Amino acid sequence: MYLWIGILAVVLAAGWLAIRGTAEVVALKGSNAQFLAWNKGRPGVVETASGLQYKVLKAGEGALPTKSDIAGVMYVGRLRDGAVFDASQQPTPIPLSGGGAIPGFVEALKLMPKDAKYRVWLKPELAYGEHSPDPAKIPNGSILVFDVDMLGFIPESVYRQQMMQQQMMQQQMPQGGPPPAR
């Protein structure tokens, strides 16, 4: 009798693993809709009203940025298959008023407090849609996956003022070498 109970348990476990494994394979190799439906059911993944999906990898602290801020971020952008298409080499300023980045990326940044790290999945409509800037790297209609570190944010007016001060200082520096000793 214990033998039959053991066999039944093995058969049920194998069936469950086969179904779960099949669902993952279909999601990973299937359509964008299949992938997004599977992904939003994974632990920790949240979907917004627009369809943006994200997972908090590291919680940040404090207030959230607003559309009048400039966010400083580090990021790695990947396709659904894991191929990297872009990565920041240094902190990158992103205006949250729109126009400086794809809509889904800006939406995600507005959800992130300082020092947060998120993984973000953007459906094509929140990314480049059918108008990729480089179809060889990012095929039209691609889901984009970003790992984003929110380093901080400041009001756009303060950022512009800092950039003007930096330009003025650079213009005052002599060309071609270190500043003269005084």
N, C-alpha and C positions, 0 to 999 in steps of 0.2 A: 504494500500500500504506500509506504514512504517513497518507493521508487517512482510510482505514478505521480505523486505530488511533486517530486523533484523534476520529473519530465515536464509536467504541466507548467511549473514555474519557469523552466528554461525556455519553453516554447513561447510563453507570454512575454518574457523579457526580450527574446529575439524578435518577436513581432513588433513590440514597442520600439526597439532600437531601429528596426528596418523602416518603420513609418516615420520616425523622427529624422533619421538619416536621409530618407527620401525627400522629406519636406525641405531640409537644408540644401540639398543638392539642387532641387527645383528652384528654390529661392536664389541661390548663388548663380546658377546657370540660366535661369528663366528670364522672364520679362522684368522690366523695371517695377511694374505693379506687383508682381509676385515677390520680388526682393523686398520692397518697402513694406508689404503686408507682413512678411516673415520677420523683418527687422524690428518693426514696432512692437512685436510680441516678445522680444528678447529682454532679459532683466535689465532694468535701469534706463531703458530707452523711452524717451518722452516725445510725443508728436504734438506740434502746435496746430492751431486752426488752419494755417497756410499749408500744412503738410511737411514742414521742416521737422526733421527728427534729430534729437541730440541725446548724448549721454554725458553726465557730469563725471569726469575722470578725477578732478580735484576741485573741491568747493573753494570759492574765493570768499572775500569778506567785504562788507560795506555796501554802499549804494550801487545802483545800476547806472550805466551811461545813458545819456539822452541823445536825441537826434542832433543836438547842437554841439556834441562833443567830437573830438578826434581820439580814436582808440589806438594805443600802441600794442601791436600783437606780433607774435611769432607763430608761424603756421607751416604745416605740410599738407599739400593737396594731393589726393590719390583718386584714381578711378575705382570702381567697384571691385575690380580684380586685384587691387593693391598696387598697381603701377603708379609711381610718383610722377606727377606732371608739373609740380611747382613746389618750391619750399623757400621760405624767407631765410636769408643768410644773416640778417640783422633785424632789430625791431623795425616794424613797418607801420607807418601812420595810415589809418583808414578813417576817412570822414564818415560819420554816421548819418549825415544828412542825405546820403544816397548819391549815386552818380559816380562814386569813386571805386565801387566794388559791386559784385553781383548781388542782387537783392537778398537772397537767402543768407549770404555771408554777413551782410549788415544786420539782418534780423537776428541771427545767432549772436552777434557781438552785443546787441542790446539786451540780451538775456544774461550776460556774463559780468559778475562783479570783478573787481581787481584781484589778481593772482589766481583766477579760476583757469582750469584746463578742461575743455570740452572736446568730444568727438561729435562731429556734425555731418549728417547725411542730407544732401540737397537733391531733391527731385529735379529733373531737367527744367521745369517751369520756374524754379527758384535759382537756377544756375544760368547756363548759356542756351538752353533749349535746343533749337535746331540751327543756331548761329554761333558755333564754336569759333573763337578767334584763331585757333590752330587745330583743324580737324585731324591732323596727323598725330597730335598728342592727346587731344580731347575729342573723341568722336561726337558728332552731333547727337543730341538726345541722351547724353550720359548723365548718370547719377554721379555727383561729386562727393567725396568724403574728405573732411578736413579735421585735423587735430590742431586745435587753436589754443594758444596760451594768451590770456588777457593780461598784459603787463601793467596796464593802467590806462587812464583817459583824462583828458583835460578839455575845457571849453575851446571851441574852434577859434574864438577871438584871441585867447591866450596863446594858442599854438601859432597863429599867424604872426602875432607880435614877437614871439621867440624866434621865428624864422627870419623876420625882418632884422632883428638885432644881430643874428648870426651872419646874415649877408653883409651888413654894415661892417662888422668886425673883419670879415674876410676881405672886403674891399680896402680896408685900411692896412692890411698886411702887405709887406713888400713881396714882390713876385720872386719865386725861385729859391727861397731859403728860409732859415729860421729868422725870427725877428732880431734886430740888432740889439746888442747889450747896451744898457744905459748906465 
